[in-house]
């Protein structure tokens, strides 16, 4: 299992458009991928789960990947978070 934490810096937090992009990236991998924020954990491959977290600016999130392609999955999701200017690794 691998994990990374990020502080969300985007003023709008993780809203519908970037959430959809991140879920699409997560779905490309076989590993189990979860997103944790605000004392809740959801399947990162579920748009409804991600949106239900209500992640706003200043929130700390944690991504966990567990499976045969866990390293690649975490790297791809981390890259997307930075490219979408959503947050910074902590």
PDB file of N, CA, C and O in Angstrom:
ATOM      1  N   UNK A   1       0.846  -1.177   0.000  1.00  0.00           N
ATOM      2  CA  UNK A   1       0.000   0.000   0.000  1.00  0.00           C
ATOM      3  C   UNK A   1       0.894   1.243   0.000  1.00  0.00           C
ATOM      4  O   UNK A   1       1.890   1.324   0.718  1.00  0.00           O
ATOM      5  N   UNK A   2       0.497   2.202  -0.831  1.00  0.00           N
ATOM      6  CA  UNK A   2       1.194   3.487  -0.869  1.00  0.00           C
ATOM      7  C   UNK A   2       0.173   4.588  -0.630  1.00  0.00           C
ATOM      8  O   UNK A   2      -1.018   4.418  -0.887  1.00  0.00           O
ATOM      9  N   UNK A   3       0.663   5.722  -0.133  1.00  0.00           N
ATOM     10  CA  UNK A   3      -0.253   6.828   0.171  1.00  0.00           C
ATOM     11  C   UNK A   3       0.461   8.164   0.047  1.00  0.00           C
ATOM     12  O   UNK A   3       1.681   8.251   0.185  1.00  0.00           O
ATOM     13  N   UNK A   4      -0.321   9.198  -0.214  1.00  0.00           N
ATOM     14  CA  UNK A   4       0.185  10.569  -0.247  1.00  0.00           C
ATOM     15  C   UNK A   4      -0.903  11.482   0.279  1.00  0.00           C
ATOM     16  O   UNK A   4      -2.095  11.210   0.139  1.00  0.00           O
ATOM     17  N   UNK A   5      -0.463  12.573   0.887  1.00  0.00           N
ATOM     18  CA  UNK A   5      -1.396  13.585   1.382  1.00  0.00           C
ATOM     19  C   UNK A   5      -1.184  14.894   0.634  1.00  0.00           C
ATOM     20  O   UNK A   5      -0.070  15.223   0.224  1.00  0.00           O
ATOM     21  N   UNK A   6      -2.268  15.626   0.467  1.00  0.00           N
ATOM     22  CA  UNK A   6      -2.254  16.911  -0.223  1.00  0.00           C
ATOM     23  C   UNK A   6      -3.092  17.919   0.552  1.00  0.00           C
ATOM     24  O   UNK A   6      -4.065  17.561   1.216  1.00  0.00           O
ATOM     25  N   UNK A   7      -2.700  19.175   0.457  1.00  0.00           N
ATOM     26  CA  UNK A   7      -3.536  20.265   0.973  1.00  0.00           C
ATOM     27  C   UNK A   7      -4.171  20.907  -0.254  1.00  0.00           C
ATOM     28  O   UNK A   7      -3.470  21.325  -1.176  1.00  0.00           O
ATOM     29  N   UNK A   8      -5.488  20.982  -0.263  1.00  0.00           N
ATOM     30  CA  UNK A   8      -6.213  21.563  -1.393  1.00  0.00           C
ATOM     31  C   UNK A   8      -6.097  23.086  -1.315  1.00  0.00           C
ATOM     32  O   UNK A   8      -6.443  23.701  -0.306  1.00  0.00           O
ATOM     33  N   UNK A   9      -5.603  23.679  -2.402  1.00  0.00           N
ATOM     34  CA  UNK A   9      -5.370  25.122  -2.429  1.00  0.00           C
ATOM     35  C   UNK A   9      -6.283  25.844  -3.418  1.00  0.00           C
ATOM     36  O   UNK A   9      -6.376  27.072  -3.391  1.00  0.00           O
ATOM     37  N   UNK A  10      -6.951  25.098  -4.284  1.00  0.00           N
ATOM     38  CA  UNK A  10      -7.860  25.703  -5.253  1.00  0.00           C
ATOM     39  C   UNK A  10      -9.028  26.349  -4.508  1.00  0.00           C
ATOM     40  O   UNK A  10      -9.617  25.727  -3.625  1.00  0.00           O
ATOM     41  N   UNK A  11      -9.365  27.587  -4.856  1.00  0.00           N
ATOM     42  CA  UNK A  11     -10.437  28.314  -4.166  1.00  0.00           C
ATOM     43  C   UNK A  11     -11.767  27.564  -4.175  1.00  0.00           C
ATOM     44  O   UNK A  11     -12.543  27.662  -3.225  1.00  0.00           O
ATOM     45  N   UNK A  12     -12.029  26.821  -5.240  1.00  0.00           N
ATOM     46  CA  UNK A  12     -13.298  26.099  -5.367  1.00  0.00           C
ATOM     47  C   UNK A  12     -13.226  24.683  -4.817  1.00  0.00           C
ATOM     48  O   UNK A  12     -14.213  23.949  -4.863  1.00  0.00           O
ATOM     49  N   UNK A  13     -12.072  24.294  -4.300  1.00  0.00           N
ATOM     50  CA  UNK A  13     -11.920  22.937  -3.790  1.00  0.00           C
ATOM     51  C   UNK A  13     -11.929  21.939  -4.935  1.00  0.00           C
ATOM     52  O   UNK A  13     -11.534  22.267  -6.054  1.00  0.00           O
ATOM     53  N   UNK A  14     -12.377  20.726  -4.659  1.00  0.00           N
ATOM     54  CA  UNK A  14     -12.506  19.719  -5.719  1.00  0.00           C
ATOM     55  C   UNK A  14     -13.972  19.688  -6.124  1.00  0.00           C
ATOM     56  O   UNK A  14     -14.788  19.009  -5.501  1.00  0.00           O
ATOM     57  N   UNK A  15     -14.290  20.428  -7.170  1.00  0.00           N
ATOM     58  CA  UNK A  15     -15.669  20.506  -7.656  1.00  0.00           C
ATOM     59  C   UNK A  15     -15.866  19.487  -8.778  1.00  0.00           C
ATOM     60  O   UNK A  15     -14.973  18.680  -9.038  1.00  0.00           O
ATOM     61  N   UNK A  16     -17.009  19.510  -9.439  1.00  0.00           N
ATOM     62  CA  UNK A  16     -17.417  18.457 -10.382  1.00  0.00           C
ATOM     63  C   UNK A  16     -16.429  18.174 -11.511  1.00  0.00           C
ATOM     64  O   UNK A  16     -16.106  17.013 -11.760  1.00  0.00           O
ATOM     65  N   UNK A  17     -15.945  19.197 -12.192  1.00  0.00           N
ATOM     66  CA  UNK A  17     -15.077  18.950 -13.351  1.00  0.00           C
ATOM     67  C   UNK A  17     -13.762  18.271 -12.969  1.00  0.00           C
ATOM     68  O   UNK A  17     -13.429  17.240 -13.555  1.00  0.00           O
ATOM     69  N   UNK A  18     -12.993  18.811 -12.001  1.00  0.00           N
ATOM     70  CA  UNK A  18     -11.756  18.109 -11.649  1.00  0.00           C
ATOM     71  C   UNK A  18     -12.019  16.756 -10.983  1.00  0.00           C
ATOM     72  O   UNK A  18     -11.223  15.831 -11.139  1.00  0.00           O
ATOM     73  N   UNK A  19     -13.107  16.632 -10.257  1.00  0.00           N
ATOM     74  CA  UNK A  19     -13.436  15.347  -9.629  1.00  0.00           C
ATOM     75  C   UNK A  19     -13.643  14.283 -10.700  1.00  0.00           C
ATOM     76  O   UNK A  19     -13.183  13.150 -10.556  1.00  0.00           O
ATOM     77  N   UNK A  20     -14.336  14.650 -11.774  1.00  0.00           N
ATOM     78  CA  UNK A  20     -14.565  13.719 -12.877  1.00  0.00           C
ATOM     79  C   UNK A  20     -13.248  13.300 -13.510  1.00  0.00           C
ATOM     80  O   UNK A  20     -13.045  12.121 -13.801  1.00  0.00           O
ATOM     81  N   UNK A  21     -12.363  14.248 -13.721  1.00  0.00           N
ATOM     82  CA  UNK A  21     -11.050  13.949 -14.299  1.00  0.00           C
ATOM     83  C   UNK A  21     -10.273  12.993 -13.404  1.00  0.00           C
ATOM     84  O   UNK A  21      -9.686  12.028 -13.893  1.00  0.00           O
ATOM     85  N   UNK A  22     -10.261  13.247 -12.114  1.00  0.00           N
ATOM     86  CA  UNK A  22      -9.522  12.392 -11.179  1.00  0.00           C
ATOM     87  C   UNK A  22     -10.107  10.982 -11.122  1.00  0.00           C
ATOM     88  O   UNK A  22      -9.359  10.004 -11.078  1.00  0.00           O
ATOM     89  N   UNK A  23     -11.419  10.869 -11.122  1.00  0.00           N
ATOM     90  CA  UNK A  23     -12.071   9.551 -11.096  1.00  0.00           C
ATOM     91  C   UNK A  23     -11.724   8.771 -12.359  1.00  0.00           C
ATOM     92  O   UNK A  23     -11.473   7.567 -12.292  1.00  0.00           O
ATOM     93  N   UNK A  24     -11.709   9.443 -13.511  1.00  0.00           N
ATOM     94  CA  UNK A  24     -11.343   8.775 -14.763  1.00  0.00           C
ATOM     95  C   UNK A  24      -9.920   8.235 -14.697  1.00  0.00           C
ATOM     96  O   UNK A  24      -9.651   7.130 -15.170  1.00  0.00           O
ATOM     97  N   UNK A  25      -9.011   9.006 -14.115  1.00  0.00           N
ATOM     98  CA  UNK A  25      -7.632   8.537 -13.952  1.00  0.00           C
ATOM     99  C   UNK A  25      -7.609   7.322 -13.027  1.00  0.00           C
ATOM    100  O   UNK A  25      -6.956   6.326 -13.338  1.00  0.00           O
ATOM    101  N   UNK A  26      -8.296   7.387 -11.919  1.00  0.00           N
ATOM    102  CA  UNK A  26      -8.327   6.278 -10.955  1.00  0.00           C
ATOM    103  C   UNK A  26      -8.865   4.998 -11.601  1.00  0.00           C
ATOM    104  O   UNK A  26      -8.384   3.903 -11.309  1.00  0.00           O
ATOM    105  N   UNK A  27      -9.850   5.135 -12.468  1.00  0.00           N
ATOM    106  CA  UNK A  27     -10.472   3.974 -13.095  1.00  0.00           C
ATOM    107  C   UNK A  27      -9.545   3.258 -14.089  1.00  0.00           C
ATOM    108  O   UNK A  27      -9.833   2.135 -14.503  1.00  0.00           O
ATOM    109  N   UNK A  28      -8.458   3.891 -14.464  1.00  0.00           N
ATOM    110  CA  UNK A  28      -7.502   3.273 -15.390  1.00  0.00           C
ATOM    111  C   UNK A  28      -6.632   2.212 -14.710  1.00  0.00           C
ATOM    112  O   UNK A  28      -5.892   1.497 -15.385  1.00  0.00           O
ATOM    113  N   UNK A  29      -6.714   2.106 -13.390  1.00  0.00           N
ATOM    114  CA  UNK A  29      -5.843   1.216 -12.637  1.00  0.00           C
ATOM    115  C   UNK A  29      -6.648   0.132 -11.930  1.00  0.00           C
ATOM    116  O   UNK A  29      -7.799   0.343 -11.546  1.00  0.00           O
ATOM    117  N   UNK A  30      -6.021  -1.037 -11.766  1.00  0.00           N
ATOM    118  CA  UNK A  30      -6.671  -2.165 -11.110  1.00  0.00           C
ATOM    119  C   UNK A  30      -6.641  -2.057  -9.584  1.00  0.00           C
ATOM    120  O   UNK A  30      -7.488  -2.642  -8.908  1.00  0.00           O
ATOM    121  N   UNK A  31      -5.696  -1.333  -9.049  1.00  0.00           N
ATOM    122  CA  UNK A  31      -5.545  -1.217  -7.593  1.00  0.00           C
ATOM    123  C   UNK A  31      -6.802  -0.654  -6.944  1.00  0.00           C
ATOM    124  O   UNK A  31      -7.586   0.063  -7.565  1.00  0.00           O
ATOM    125  N   UNK A  32      -6.962  -1.003  -5.684  1.00  0.00           N
ATOM    126  CA  UNK A  32      -8.017  -0.379  -4.876  1.00  0.00           C
ATOM    127  C   UNK A  32      -7.494   1.004  -4.505  1.00  0.00           C
ATOM    128  O   UNK A  32      -6.396   1.136  -3.965  1.00  0.00           O
ATOM    129  N   UNK A  33      -8.285   2.033  -4.797  1.00  0.00           N
ATOM    130  CA  UNK A  33      -7.850   3.408  -4.540  1.00  0.00           C
ATOM    131  C   UNK A  33      -8.912   4.096  -3.701  1.00  0.00           C
ATOM    132  O   UNK A  33     -10.090   4.113  -4.060  1.00  0.00           O
ATOM    133  N   UNK A  34      -8.484   4.663  -2.580  1.00  0.00           N
ATOM    134  CA  UNK A  34      -9.423   5.382  -1.725  1.00  0.00           C
ATOM    135  C   UNK A  34      -8.977   6.829  -1.538  1.00  0.00           C
ATOM    136  O   UNK A  34      -7.795   7.158  -1.637  1.00  0.00           O
ATOM    137  N   UNK A  35      -9.950   7.665  -1.270  1.00  0.00           N
ATOM    138  CA  UNK A  35      -9.721   9.079  -0.990  1.00  0.00           C
ATOM    139  C   UNK A  35     -10.307   9.363   0.376  1.00  0.00           C
ATOM    140  O   UNK A  35     -11.472   9.064   0.635  1.00  0.00           O
ATOM    141  N   UNK A  36      -9.502   9.938   1.246  1.00  0.00           N
ATOM    142  CA  UNK A  36      -9.955  10.282   2.601  1.00  0.00           C
ATOM    143  C   UNK A  36      -9.856  11.782   2.813  1.00  0.00           C
ATOM    144  O   UNK A  36      -8.866  12.414   2.446  1.00  0.00           O
ATOM    145  N   UNK A  37     -10.899  12.339   3.414  1.00  0.00           N
ATOM    146  CA  UNK A  37     -10.932  13.762   3.768  1.00  0.00           C
ATOM    147  C   UNK A  37     -12.055  13.972   4.767  1.00  0.00           C
ATOM    148  O   UNK A  37     -13.082  13.294   4.720  1.00  0.00           O
ATOM    149  N   UNK A  38     -11.852  14.906   5.659  1.00  0.00           N
ATOM    150  CA  UNK A  38     -12.897  15.299   6.608  1.00  0.00           C
ATOM    151  C   UNK A  38     -13.472  14.103   7.367  1.00  0.00           C
ATOM    152  O   UNK A  38     -14.682  14.003   7.570  1.00  0.00           O
ATOM    153  N   UNK A  39     -12.578  13.196   7.785  1.00  0.00           N
ATOM    154  CA  UNK A  39     -12.924  12.007   8.575  1.00  0.00           C
ATOM    155  C   UNK A  39     -13.808  10.999   7.836  1.00  0.00           C
ATOM    156  O   UNK A  39     -14.498  10.198   8.466  1.00  0.00           O
ATOM    157  N   UNK A  40     -13.784  11.040   6.496  1.00  0.00           N
ATOM    158  CA  UNK A  40     -14.535  10.084   5.683  1.00  0.00           C
ATOM    159  C   UNK A  40     -13.602   9.485   4.644  1.00  0.00           C
ATOM    160  O   UNK A  40     -12.644  10.130   4.217  1.00  0.00           O
ATOM    161  N   UNK A  41     -13.879   8.258   4.238  1.00  0.00           N
ATOM    162  CA  UNK A  41     -13.110   7.588   3.196  1.00  0.00           C
ATOM    163  C   UNK A  41     -14.070   7.040   2.161  1.00  0.00           C
ATOM    164  O   UNK A  41     -15.080   6.423   2.497  1.00  0.00           O
ATOM    165  N   UNK A  42     -13.740   7.274   0.876  1.00  0.00           N
ATOM    166  CA  UNK A  42     -14.587   6.806  -0.215  1.00  0.00           C
ATOM    167  C   UNK A  42     -13.729   6.128  -1.279  1.00  0.00           C
ATOM    168  O   UNK A  42     -12.510   6.297  -1.314  1.00  0.00           O
ATOM    169  N   UNK A  43     -14.384   5.363  -2.143  1.00  0.00           N
ATOM    170  CA  UNK A  43     -13.747   4.751  -3.300  1.00  0.00           C
ATOM    171  C   UNK A  43     -13.455   5.858  -4.304  1.00  0.00           C
ATOM    172  O   UNK A  43     -14.366   6.572  -4.724  1.00  0.00           O
ATOM    173  N   UNK A  44     -12.185   6.007  -4.692  1.00  0.00           N
ATOM    174  CA  UNK A  44     -11.794   7.084  -5.602  1.00  0.00           C
ATOM    175  C   UNK A  44     -12.297   6.827  -7.026  1.00  0.00           C
ATOM    176  O   UNK A  44     -12.180   7.703  -7.883  1.00  0.00           O
ATOM    177  N   UNK A  45     -12.844   5.663  -7.287  1.00  0.00           N
ATOM    178  CA  UNK A  45     -13.386   5.349  -8.603  1.00  0.00           C
ATOM    179  C   UNK A  45     -14.876   5.664  -8.688  1.00  0.00           C
ATOM    180  O   UNK A  45     -15.522   5.343  -9.686  1.00  0.00           O
ATOM    181  N   UNK A  46     -15.420   6.285  -7.658  1.00  0.00           N
ATOM    182  CA  UNK A  46     -16.839   6.637  -7.599  1.00  0.00           C
ATOM    183  C   UNK A  46     -17.003   8.157  -7.582  1.00  0.00           C
ATOM    184  O   UNK A  46     -16.634   8.812  -6.608  1.00  0.00           O
ATOM    185  N   UNK A  47     -17.552   8.711  -8.654  1.00  0.00           N
ATOM    186  CA  UNK A  47     -17.757  10.166  -8.703  1.00  0.00           C
ATOM    187  C   UNK A  47     -18.684  10.620  -7.586  1.00  0.00           C
ATOM    188  O   UNK A  47     -18.467  11.673  -6.988  1.00  0.00           O
ATOM    189  N   UNK A  48     -19.711   9.835  -7.302  1.00  0.00           N
ATOM    190  CA  UNK A  48     -20.641  10.210  -6.229  1.00  0.00           C
ATOM    191  C   UNK A  48     -19.930  10.206  -4.871  1.00  0.00           C
ATOM    192  O   UNK A  48     -20.176  11.071  -4.030  1.00  0.00           O
ATOM    193  N   UNK A  49     -19.057   9.236  -4.669  1.00  0.00           N
ATOM    194  CA  UNK A  49     -18.293   9.177  -3.427  1.00  0.00           C
ATOM    195  C   UNK A  49     -17.390  10.389  -3.269  1.00  0.00           C
ATOM    196  O   UNK A  49     -17.358  11.016  -2.211  1.00  0.00           O
ATOM    197  N   UNK A  50     -16.655  10.715  -4.330  1.00  0.00           N
ATOM    198  CA  UNK A  50     -15.737  11.863  -4.274  1.00  0.00           C
ATOM    199  C   UNK A  50     -16.514  13.149  -4.026  1.00  0.00           C
ATOM    200  O   UNK A  50     -16.132  13.955  -3.177  1.00  0.00           O
ATOM    201  N   UNK A  51     -17.592  13.342  -4.756  1.00  0.00           N
ATOM    202  CA  UNK A  51     -18.386  14.566  -4.596  1.00  0.00           C
ATOM    203  C   UNK A  51     -19.035  14.645  -3.212  1.00  0.00           C
ATOM    204  O   UNK A  51     -19.232  15.739  -2.683  1.00  0.00           O
ATOM    205  N   UNK A  52     -19.366  13.497  -2.625  1.00  0.00           N
ATOM    206  CA  UNK A  52     -20.024  13.491  -1.315  1.00  0.00           C
ATOM    207  C   UNK A  52     -19.115  14.011  -0.206  1.00  0.00           C
ATOM    208  O   UNK A  52     -19.601  14.390   0.859  1.00  0.00           O
ATOM    209  N   UNK A  53     -17.808  14.033  -0.436  1.00  0.00           N
ATOM    210  CA  UNK A  53     -16.881  14.521   0.592  1.00  0.00           C
ATOM    211  C   UNK A  53     -16.958  16.030   0.777  1.00  0.00           C
ATOM    212  O   UNK A  53     -16.651  16.532   1.858  1.00  0.00           O
ATOM    213  N   UNK A  54     -17.362  16.761  -0.257  1.00  0.00           N
ATOM    214  CA  UNK A  54     -17.447  18.219  -0.141  1.00  0.00           C
ATOM    215  C   UNK A  54     -16.093  18.844   0.173  1.00  0.00           C
ATOM    216  O   UNK A  54     -15.970  19.606   1.132  1.00  0.00           O
ATOM    217  N   UNK A  55     -15.088  18.531  -0.619  1.00  0.00           N
ATOM    218  CA  UNK A  55     -13.721  18.987  -0.355  1.00  0.00           C
ATOM    219  C   UNK A  55     -13.563  20.442  -0.781  1.00  0.00           C
ATOM    220  O   UNK A  55     -13.760  20.777  -1.949  1.00  0.00           O
ATOM    221  N   UNK A  56     -13.214  21.292   0.153  1.00  0.00           N
ATOM    222  CA  UNK A  56     -13.068  22.726  -0.085  1.00  0.00           C
ATOM    223  C   UNK A  56     -11.612  23.140   0.108  1.00  0.00           C
ATOM    224  O   UNK A  56     -10.786  22.348   0.562  1.00  0.00           O
ATOM    225  N   UNK A  57     -11.313  24.370  -0.236  1.00  0.00           N
ATOM    226  CA  UNK A  57      -9.959  24.901  -0.102  1.00  0.00           C
ATOM    227  C   UNK A  57      -9.493  24.808   1.352  1.00  0.00           C
ATOM    228  O   UNK A  57     -10.235  25.141   2.276  1.00  0.00           O
ATOM    229  N   UNK A  58      -8.264  24.354   1.537  1.00  0.00           N
ATOM    230  CA  UNK A  58      -7.706  24.209   2.880  1.00  0.00           C
ATOM    231  C   UNK A  58      -7.850  22.816   3.452  1.00  0.00           C
ATOM    232  O   UNK A  58      -7.253  22.505   4.483  1.00  0.00           O
ATOM    233  N   UNK A  59      -8.634  21.968   2.800  1.00  0.00           N
ATOM    234  CA  UNK A  59      -8.839  20.597   3.257  1.00  0.00           C
ATOM    235  C   UNK A  59      -7.596  19.758   2.967  1.00  0.00           C
ATOM    236  O   UNK A  59      -6.964  19.911   1.922  1.00  0.00           O
ATOM    237  N   UNK A  60      -7.254  18.872   3.900  1.00  0.00           N
ATOM    238  CA  UNK A  60      -6.189  17.903   3.676  1.00  0.00           C
ATOM    239  C   UNK A  60      -6.832  16.605   3.213  1.00  0.00           C
ATOM    240  O   UNK A  60      -7.765  16.104   3.841  1.00  0.00           O
ATOM    241  N   UNK A  61      -6.325  16.064   2.106  1.00  0.00           N
ATOM    242  CA  UNK A  61      -6.824  14.795   1.600  1.00  0.00           C
ATOM    243  C   UNK A  61      -5.702  13.770   1.619  1.00  0.00           C
ATOM    244  O   UNK A  61      -4.524  14.126   1.601  1.00  0.00           O
ATOM    245  N   UNK A  62      -6.073  12.500   1.655  1.00  0.00           N
ATOM    246  CA  UNK A  62      -5.095  11.422   1.575  1.00  0.00           C
ATOM    247  C   UNK A  62      -5.572  10.419   0.537  1.00  0.00           C
ATOM    248  O   UNK A  62      -6.726   9.991   0.552  1.00  0.00           O
ATOM    249  N   UNK A  63      -4.666  10.048  -0.366  1.00  0.00           N
ATOM    250  CA  UNK A  63      -4.946   9.040  -1.378  1.00  0.00           C
ATOM    251  C   UNK A  63      -4.186   7.784  -0.991  1.00  0.00           C
ATOM    252  O   UNK A  63      -2.990   7.845  -0.704  1.00  0.00           O
ATOM    253  N   UNK A  64      -4.875   6.636  -0.979  1.00  0.00           N
ATOM    254  CA  UNK A  64      -4.239   5.351  -0.702  1.00  0.00           C
ATOM    255  C   UNK A  64      -4.496   4.436  -1.887  1.00  0.00           C
ATOM    256  O   UNK A  64      -5.617   4.339  -2.387  1.00  0.00           O
ATOM    257  N   UNK A  65      -3.439   3.769  -2.326  1.00  0.00           N
ATOM    258  CA  UNK A  65      -3.534   2.819  -3.427  1.00  0.00           C
ATOM    259  C   UNK A  65      -2.981   1.482  -2.952  1.00  0.00           C
ATOM    260  O   UNK A  65      -1.924   1.423  -2.324  1.00  0.00           O
ATOM    261  N   UNK A  66      -3.706   0.411  -3.257  1.00  0.00           N
ATOM    262  CA  UNK A  66      -3.280  -0.921  -2.841  1.00  0.00           C
ATOM    263  C   UNK A  66      -3.552  -1.908  -3.970  1.00  0.00           C
ATOM    264  O   UNK A  66      -4.704  -2.161  -4.320  1.00  0.00           O
ATOM    265  N   UNK A  67      -2.485  -2.462  -4.533  1.00  0.00           N
ATOM    266  CA  UNK A  67      -2.648  -3.429  -5.607  1.00  0.00           C
ATOM    267  C   UNK A  67      -1.401  -3.502  -6.463  1.00  0.00           C
ATOM    268  O   UNK A  67      -0.384  -2.880  -6.159  1.00  0.00           O
ATOM    269  N   UNK A  68      -1.494  -4.274  -7.542  1.00  0.00           N
ATOM    270  CA  UNK A  68      -0.296  -4.533  -8.346  1.00  0.00           C
ATOM    271  C   UNK A  68       0.226  -3.306  -9.082  1.00  0.00           C
ATOM    272  O   UNK A  68       1.414  -3.243  -9.395  1.00  0.00           O
ATOM    273  N   UNK A  69      -0.636  -2.324  -9.366  1.00  0.00           N
ATOM    274  CA  UNK A  69      -0.189  -1.108 -10.056  1.00  0.00           C
ATOM    275  C   UNK A  69      -0.309   0.132  -9.162  1.00  0.00           C
ATOM    276  O   UNK A  69      -0.528   1.241  -9.648  1.00  0.00           O
ATOM    277  N   UNK A  70      -0.165  -0.075  -7.862  1.00  0.00           N
ATOM    278  CA  UNK A  70      -0.372   0.999  -6.880  1.00  0.00           C
ATOM    279  C   UNK A  70       0.559   2.191  -7.078  1.00  0.00           C
ATOM    280  O   UNK A  70       0.125   3.338  -6.969  1.00  0.00           O
ATOM    281  N   UNK A  71       1.826   1.933  -7.365  1.00  0.00           N
ATOM    282  CA  UNK A  71       2.785   3.035  -7.540  1.00  0.00           C
ATOM    283  C   UNK A  71       2.407   3.901  -8.737  1.00  0.00           C
ATOM    284  O   UNK A  71       2.419   5.128  -8.649  1.00  0.00           O
ATOM    285  N   UNK A  72       2.071   3.263  -9.852  1.00  0.00           N
ATOM    286  CA  UNK A  72       1.691   4.002 -11.065  1.00  0.00           C
ATOM    287  C   UNK A  72       0.401   4.788 -10.839  1.00  0.00           C
ATOM    288  O   UNK A  72       0.277   5.924 -11.296  1.00  0.00           O
ATOM    289  N   UNK A  73      -0.553   4.190 -10.142  1.00  0.00           N
ATOM    290  CA  UNK A  73      -1.827   4.858  -9.867  1.00  0.00           C
ATOM    291  C   UNK A  73      -1.611   6.102  -9.016  1.00  0.00           C
ATOM    292  O   UNK A  73      -2.154   7.166  -9.315  1.00  0.00           O
ATOM    293  N   UNK A  74      -0.824   5.971  -7.963  1.00  0.00           N
ATOM    294  CA  UNK A  74      -0.582   7.107  -7.082  1.00  0.00           C
ATOM    295  C   UNK A  74       0.165   8.219  -7.815  1.00  0.00           C
ATOM    296  O   UNK A  74      -0.134   9.399  -7.628  1.00  0.00           O
ATOM    297  N   UNK A  75       1.125   7.849  -8.641  1.00  0.00           N
ATOM    298  CA  UNK A  75       1.875   8.841  -9.409  1.00  0.00           C
ATOM    299  C   UNK A  75       0.963   9.587 -10.384  1.00  0.00           C
ATOM    300  O   UNK A  75       1.053  10.809 -10.507  1.00  0.00           O
ATOM    301  N   UNK A  76       0.095   8.864 -11.068  1.00  0.00           N
ATOM    302  CA  UNK A  76      -0.820   9.495 -12.037  1.00  0.00           C
ATOM    303  C   UNK A  76      -1.803  10.439 -11.347  1.00  0.00           C
ATOM    304  O   UNK A  76      -2.059  11.538 -11.840  1.00  0.00           O
ATOM    305  N   UNK A  77      -2.348  10.020 -10.222  1.00  0.00           N
ATOM    306  CA  UNK A  77      -3.296  10.878  -9.501  1.00  0.00           C
ATOM    307  C   UNK A  77      -2.591  12.104  -8.923  1.00  0.00           C
ATOM    308  O   UNK A  77      -3.135  13.208  -8.957  1.00  0.00           O
ATOM    309  N   UNK A  78      -1.398  11.916  -8.400  1.00  0.00           N
ATOM    310  CA  UNK A  78      -0.630  13.041  -7.862  1.00  0.00           C
ATOM    311  C   UNK A  78      -0.346  14.058  -8.956  1.00  0.00           C
ATOM    312  O   UNK A  78      -0.494  15.263  -8.753  1.00  0.00           O
ATOM    313  N   UNK A  79       0.060  13.565 -10.108  1.00  0.00           N
ATOM    314  CA  UNK A  79       0.356  14.438 -11.244  1.00  0.00           C
ATOM    315  C   UNK A  79      -0.888  15.232 -11.653  1.00  0.00           C
ATOM    316  O   UNK A  79      -0.790  16.426 -11.938  1.00  0.00           O
ATOM    317  N   UNK A  80      -2.043  14.588 -11.684  1.00  0.00           N
ATOM    318  CA  UNK A  80      -3.283  15.272 -12.061  1.00  0.00           C
ATOM    319  C   UNK A  80      -3.649  16.362 -11.055  1.00  0.00           C
ATOM    320  O   UNK A  80      -4.074  17.448 -11.450  1.00  0.00           O
ATOM    321  N   UNK A  81      -3.493  16.091  -9.789  1.00  0.00           N
ATOM    322  CA  UNK A  81      -3.823  17.079  -8.763  1.00  0.00           C
ATOM    323  C   UNK A  81      -2.978  18.335  -8.958  1.00  0.00           C
ATOM    324  O   UNK A  81      -3.486  19.451  -8.850  1.00  0.00           O
ATOM    325  N   UNK A  82      -1.702  18.156  -9.241  1.00  0.00           N
ATOM    326  CA  UNK A  82      -0.810  19.298  -9.466  1.00  0.00           C
ATOM    327  C   UNK A  82      -1.154  19.994 -10.783  1.00  0.00           C
ATOM    328  O   UNK A  82      -1.241  21.221 -10.830  1.00  0.00           O
ATOM    329  N   UNK A  83      -1.350  19.216 -11.854  1.00  0.00           N
ATOM    330  CA  UNK A  83      -1.655  19.801 -13.166  1.00  0.00           C
ATOM    331  C   UNK A  83      -2.964  20.583 -13.166  1.00  0.00           C
ATOM    332  O   UNK A  83      -3.085  21.600 -13.850  1.00  0.00           O
ATOM    333  N   UNK A  84      -3.939  20.110 -12.401  1.00  0.00           N
ATOM    334  CA  UNK A  84      -5.231  20.800 -12.320  1.00  0.00           C
ATOM    335  C   UNK A  84      -5.187  21.968 -11.324  1.00  0.00           C
ATOM    336  O   UNK A  84      -6.193  22.644 -11.107  1.00  0.00           O
ATOM    337  N   UNK A  85      -4.026  22.195 -10.732  1.00  0.00           N
ATOM    338  CA  UNK A  85      -3.833  23.257  -9.736  1.00  0.00           C
ATOM    339  C   UNK A  85      -4.825  23.144  -8.587  1.00  0.00           C
ATOM    340  O   UNK A  85      -5.382  24.140  -8.125  1.00  0.00           O
ATOM    341  N   UNK A  86      -5.037  21.905  -8.133  1.00  0.00           N
ATOM    342  CA  UNK A  86      -5.959  21.677  -7.017  1.00  0.00           C
ATOM    343  C   UNK A  86      -5.272  21.769  -5.667  1.00  0.00           C
ATOM    344  O   UNK A  86      -5.882  22.211  -4.693  1.00  0.00           O
ATOM    345  N   UNK A  87      -4.022  21.361  -5.591  1.00  0.00           N
ATOM    346  CA  UNK A  87      -3.367  21.368  -4.301  1.00  0.00           C
ATOM    347  C   UNK A  87      -1.898  21.029  -4.398  1.00  0.00           C
ATOM    348  O   UNK A  87      -1.342  20.868  -5.485  1.00  0.00           O
ATOM    349  N   UNK A  88      -1.278  20.923  -3.224  1.00  0.00           N
ATOM    350  CA  UNK A  88       0.149  20.642  -3.116  1.00  0.00           C
ATOM    351  C   UNK A  88       0.368  19.492  -2.151  1.00  0.00           C
ATOM    352  O   UNK A  88      -0.336  19.354  -1.151  1.00  0.00           O
ATOM    353  N   UNK A  89       1.367  18.663  -2.474  1.00  0.00           N
ATOM    354  CA  UNK A  89       1.699  17.545  -1.610  1.00  0.00           C
ATOM    355  C   UNK A  89       2.238  18.054  -0.276  1.00  0.00           C
ATOM    356  O   UNK A  89       2.989  19.028  -0.223  1.00  0.00           O
ATOM    357  N   UNK A  90       1.839  17.376   0.799  1.00  0.00           N
ATOM    358  CA  UNK A  90       2.351  17.744   2.122  1.00  0.00           C
ATOM    359  C   UNK A  90       3.041  16.535   2.754  1.00  0.00           C
ATOM    360  O   UNK A  90       3.544  16.628   3.874  1.00  0.00           O
TER     361      UNK A  90
END
